Amino acid sequence: ANAAPKAATGLAISRFAEGLDHPRTLLSLPNGDVLVAETASPPRKEGGGVTGFVMKMFMSRVGAGGTSLNRIILLRDADADGKADQRFTLQAKAFASPSGMAWGGGKLYVANHDAVLAFDFAPGATELTGEPKKLMDLPPGGNHWMRNLVLSPDGKKLYAAVGSASNIGENGMEIEEGRAAIWELDLASGA
């Protein structure tokens, strides 16, 4: 409680929000709102033996052993005091271990572990309305299941990072196809 990193000379640190459940990624919107993905690994088959036991133990210890909440929390500092005083939950049936987020051109882009989605969304909104458009499939799950997103400065391309399925190719290189890579999506053409 009340712990904080030590700030470098001339800088200050304050707690913006607390009580989040397994927050993984953040996105600051142009109006100052902050989006936080509360997510966990998609369901996976745990390996057996000692390796499976140790993995399950470590994942549980870091809070990653449960089911993904599949939600994004919108934090708002309405009184500009440096602390979030409003909290809204953005949920969609289409969320499946969402992590990466980007915003531009009236769209909120969300990377699930297996796909990239686009929602109509304007800064200031406090909910996701309507059905998202699926922009592309991604290789699902794997040991490195999180997907980061970056929108190009001109807003024409979206980049999705896809981690490897394993740590050292222990399950063969076939399952690494399209992984340990950055995918580029042309938003106009869909290519």
C-alpha positions as CSV (number, residue, x, y, z in Angstrom):
1,A,0.0,0.0,0.0
2,N,1.2,3.5,-0.9
3,A,4.4,2.2,-2.4
4,A,5.9,4.1,-5.4
5,P,9.1,4.3,-7.4
6,K,11.5,6.9,-6.4
7,A,11.3,9.8,-8.8
8,A,14.4,11.3,-10.4
9,T,15.4,14.8,-9.4
10,G,12.9,17.3,-10.7
11,L,10.2,14.8,-11.3
12,A,7.2,13.7,-9.2
13,I,5.2,10.5,-9.0
14,S,1.6,10.1,-7.9
15,R,-0.8,7.2,-7.9
16,F,-3.3,7.7,-10.8
17,A,-5.5,4.6,-10.1
18,E,-5.6,1.5,-8.1
19,G,-7.7,-1.6,-7.6
20,L,-7.3,-2.8,-11.2
21,D,-7.5,-6.6,-11.8
22,H,-4.5,-7.8,-13.7
23,P,-3.8,-4.7,-15.8
24,R,-1.6,-5.4,-18.8
25,T,-1.5,-2.5,-21.2
26,L,-2.3,1.2,-21.3
27,L,-3.4,3.7,-23.9
28,S,-3.8,7.4,-23.4
29,L,-6.5,9.0,-25.5
30,P,-6.3,12.6,-26.8
31,N,-8.8,13.9,-24.3
32,G,-6.7,12.5,-21.3
33,D,-8.7,9.4,-20.7
34,V,-6.6,6.3,-20.1
35,L,-7.6,2.8,-21.2
36,V,-6.3,-0.2,-19.3
37,A,-6.7,-3.8,-20.6
38,E,-7.5,-6.1,-17.8
39,T,-6.7,-9.5,-19.4
40,A,-5.0,-12.8,-19.0
41,S,-3.9,-15.7,-21.2
42,P,-6.4,-17.4,-23.3
43,P,-7.4,-20.9,-22.2
44,R,-4.5,-23.4,-22.9
45,K,-3.7,-27.0,-22.3
46,E,-1.3,-27.2,-19.4
47,G,1.6,-29.5,-20.0
48,G,2.0,-32.5,-17.7
49,G,4.8,-33.5,-15.5
50,V,7.2,-31.2,-13.7
51,T,7.2,-28.6,-16.4
52,G,3.4,-28.3,-16.3
53,F,3.3,-28.2,-12.5
54,V,6.0,-25.4,-12.3
55,M,4.3,-23.4,-15.1
56,K,0.9,-23.6,-13.4
57,M,2.5,-22.6,-10.0
58,F,4.3,-19.6,-11.5
59,M,1.3,-18.4,-13.5
60,S,-0.9,-18.6,-10.4
61,R,1.7,-16.7,-8.3
62,V,1.7,-13.7,-10.7
63,G,-2.1,-13.7,-11.0
64,A,-2.2,-15.2,-14.5
65,G,-3.6,-18.5,-13.6
66,G,-7.3,-17.6,-13.9
67,T,-9.7,-16.8,-16.7
68,S,-9.3,-13.5,-18.6
69,L,-11.6,-10.7,-17.6
70,N,-11.8,-9.7,-21.3
71,R,-12.4,-6.0,-20.6
72,I,-10.9,-2.6,-20.9
73,I,-11.2,-0.1,-18.1
74,L,-11.6,3.6,-19.0
75,L,-10.1,5.9,-16.3
76,R,-11.0,9.6,-16.3
77,D,-9.5,12.4,-14.2
78,A,-12.5,14.7,-14.5
79,D,-11.3,17.3,-11.9
80,A,-7.7,17.3,-13.2
81,D,-6.1,16.5,-9.9
82,G,-3.8,13.8,-11.3
83,K,-6.0,10.9,-10.0
84,A,-8.7,9.0,-11.9
85,D,-12.0,9.8,-10.2
86,Q,-14.2,8.1,-12.8
87,R,-14.1,4.5,-14.0
88,F,-16.0,2.9,-16.8
89,T,-15.9,-0.7,-18.1
90,L,-15.7,-1.2,-21.8
91,Q,-16.8,-4.8,-22.7
92,A,-17.5,-6.6,-25.9
93,K,-18.6,-10.1,-26.7
94,A,-15.8,-10.2,-29.3
95,F,-13.0,-9.7,-26.7
96,A,-10.7,-12.8,-26.3
97,S,-7.7,-11.9,-24.1
98,P,-7.5,-8.3,-25.5
99,S,-4.2,-6.6,-24.9
100,G,-3.0,-4.2,-27.6
101,M,-4.9,-1.0,-28.2
102,A,-4.5,2.0,-30.6
103,W,-6.8,4.9,-31.5
104,G,-7.1,7.0,-34.6
105,G,-9.6,8.2,-37.2
106,G,-12.6,7.6,-34.9
107,K,-11.7,4.0,-34.4
108,L,-10.5,2.1,-31.3
109,Y,-8.3,-0.8,-32.5
110,V,-8.0,-3.8,-30.1
111,A,-5.8,-6.8,-30.5
112,N,-7.2,-10.0,-29.1
113,H,-4.8,-12.9,-28.9
114,D,-6.2,-14.2,-32.2
115,A,-7.5,-11.2,-34.2
116,V,-7.5,-7.4,-34.6
117,L,-10.8,-5.6,-34.1
118,A,-12.0,-2.0,-34.9
119,F,-14.7,-0.3,-32.9
120,D,-16.3,3.1,-33.7
121,F,-15.1,5.2,-30.8
122,A,-14.7,8.9,-30.0
123,P,-12.7,10.1,-27.1
124,G,-15.1,11.0,-24.3
125,A,-17.3,8.0,-24.9
126,T,-17.8,5.7,-22.0
127,E,-18.9,2.5,-23.7
128,L,-18.4,0.5,-26.8
129,T,-21.5,0.5,-29.0
130,G,-22.2,-1.6,-32.1
131,E,-20.4,-4.6,-33.4
132,P,-16.7,-4.4,-34.1
133,K,-15.2,-5.0,-37.5
134,K,-12.7,-7.9,-37.6
135,L,-9.7,-6.5,-39.5
136,M,-7.5,-9.6,-39.5
137,D,-6.8,-12.9,-37.9
138,L,-3.6,-13.5,-36.0
139,P,-1.9,-16.7,-35.0
140,P,-3.7,-17.5,-31.7
141,G,-2.4,-18.1,-28.2
142,G,1.0,-19.5,-27.6
143,N,3.4,-18.9,-24.7
144,H,3.6,-15.2,-25.9
145,W,0.0,-14.5,-26.4
146,M,-0.1,-10.7,-25.9
147,R,-0.4,-8.6,-29.1
148,N,0.8,-5.0,-29.1
149,L,-0.6,-2.5,-31.6
150,V,0.8,0.7,-33.1
151,L,-1.0,3.0,-35.6
152,S,1.3,4.7,-38.1
153,P,1.7,8.5,-37.7
154,D,-0.4,9.0,-40.9
155,G,-3.1,6.7,-39.6
156,K,-2.9,4.5,-42.8
157,K,-1.3,1.4,-41.4
158,L,-1.6,-0.7,-38.2
159,Y,1.2,-2.8,-36.8
160,A,0.5,-5.9,-34.7
161,A,3.3,-7.7,-32.8
162,V,2.9,-11.4,-32.6
163,G,5.1,-13.3,-30.2
164,S,6.4,-16.8,-30.6
165,A,4.4,-19.9,-29.6
166,S,7.3,-21.3,-27.6
167,N,10.6,-20.2,-26.0
168,I,13.1,-22.2,-28.0
169,G,11.1,-23.8,-30.8
170,E,10.6,-26.9,-28.6
171,N,7.4,-27.8,-30.3
172,G,8.8,-27.6,-33.8
173,M,9.1,-24.7,-36.2
174,E,5.8,-25.3,-38.0
175,I,3.8,-23.8,-35.2
176,E,6.1,-20.7,-35.3
177,E,4.7,-19.8,-38.8
178,G,3.8,-16.1,-38.8
179,R,5.1,-15.6,-35.2
180,A,7.9,-13.7,-33.7
181,A,7.0,-11.0,-36.2
182,I,5.3,-7.7,-36.7
183,W,2.3,-7.8,-39.0
184,E,1.5,-4.7,-41.1
185,L,-2.1,-4.0,-42.1
186,D,-3.0,-1.4,-44.7
187,L,-6.3,0.0,-43.3
188,A,-7.6,1.3,-46.7
189,S,-7.1,-1.9,-48.7
190,G,-7.2,-4.5,-45.9
191,A,-3.9,-6.0,-47.2
